[in-house]
Amino acid sequence: SAVISQKPSRDICQRGTSLTIQCQVDSQVTMMFWYRQQPGQSLTLIATANQGSEATYESGFVIDKFPISRPNLTFSTLTVSNMSPEDSSIYLCSVQTTNEKLFFGSGTQLSVL
Amino acid sequence: QQPVQSPQAVILREGEDAVINCSSSKALYSVHWYRQKHGEAPVFLMILLKGGEQKGHEKISASFNEKKQQSSLYLTASQLSYSGTYFCGTPLVRGSTLGRLYFGRGTQLTVWP
């Protein structure tokens, strides 16, 4: 299993500002992902955080809006840039273990005013 | 293509059974099942990798019919702790990293005493 710590757990931000979310895993993992869960909705994959190279973004998500860093095998950050109310969501870090399970962090609940 | 889950919501009495279905218009290569309790991160239940595969976890089991492009989650003798939203997930692309998942919209299960 993997224990994932996400910070902050929640934040209220002003329109036009940026927020960086941190994800720390208690063990080295190859695959880390960032998901978004809009209110009452399903989980949508934003990107795969690659260690040592640029993140791989899914359709509809771009690096300028959601820059991601992955400096090592236990840590990643997701920045939500130039926020608007439509960015209000729960952002979840997840990691894939060798037995193919996905573990999720507790999430960051973001509200943009 | 996002997998389609049905029903959207289920209300049960403790001890009753429930079935949640997950289907796709595209071929399913594997199916993941997760449960999310309110305000918490999704938790892995099981993954089915092969058509015809069936798995069980306590009184929760699942089947995967690759030809019919569907999977079903069976909850037997429901307990109060089963309440939550159940999501099925399928790989975005065949052969891609299993952590890159399309999730269904979820089925909200409520178990009453």
HADDOCK unambig.tbl for C-alpha pairs under 7 A between the chains (distance, minus, plus):
assign (segid A and resid 41 and name CA) (segid B and resid 105 and name CA) 6.19 0.50 0.50
assign (segid A and resid 42 and name CA) (segid B and resid 103 and name CA) 6.31 0.50 0.50
assign (segid A and resid 42 and name CA) (segid B and resid 104 and name CA) 6.33 0.50 0.50
assign (segid A and resid 42 and name CA) (segid B and resid 105 and name CA) 4.73 0.50 0.50
assign (segid A and resid 42 and name CA) (segid B and resid 106 and name CA) 6.39 0.50 0.50
assign (segid A and resid 43 and name CA) (segid B and resid 103 and name CA) 5.96 0.50 0.50
assign (segid A and resid 44 and name CA) (segid B and resid 102 and name CA) 6.93 0.50 0.50
assign (segid A and resid 45 and name CA) (segid B and resid 100 and name CA) 6.91 0.50 0.50
assign (segid A and resid 45 and name CA) (segid B and resid 101 and name CA) 7.00 0.50 0.50
assign (segid A and resid 96 and name CA) (segid B and resid 99 and name CA) 5.82 0.50 0.50
assign (segid A and resid 100 and name CA) (segid B and resid 98 and name CA) 6.54 0.50 0.50
assign (segid A and resid 101 and name CA) (segid B and resid 44 and name CA) 6.73 0.50 0.50
assign (segid A and resid 102 and name CA) (segid B and resid 44 and name CA) 6.63 0.50 0.50
assign (segid A and resid 102 and name CA) (segid B and resid 99 and name CA) 6.25 0.50 0.50
assign (segid A and resid 103 and name CA) (segid B and resid 43 and name CA) 6.94 0.50 0.50
assign (segid A and resid 103 and name CA) (segid B and resid 44 and name CA) 6.94 0.50 0.50
assign (segid A and resid 104 and name CA) (segid B and resid 41 and name CA) 5.93 0.50 0.50
assign (segid A and resid 104 and name CA) (segid B and resid 42 and name CA) 6.35 0.50 0.50
assign (segid A and resid 105 and name CA) (segid B and resid 41 and name CA) 6.23 0.50 0.50
assign (segid A and resid 106 and name CA) (segid B and resid 40 and name CA) 6.04 0.50 0.50
assign (segid A and resid 106 and name CA) (segid B and resid 41 and name CA) 4.83 0.50 0.50
assign (segid A and resid 107 and name CA) (segid B and resid 41 and name CA) 6.57 0.50 0.50
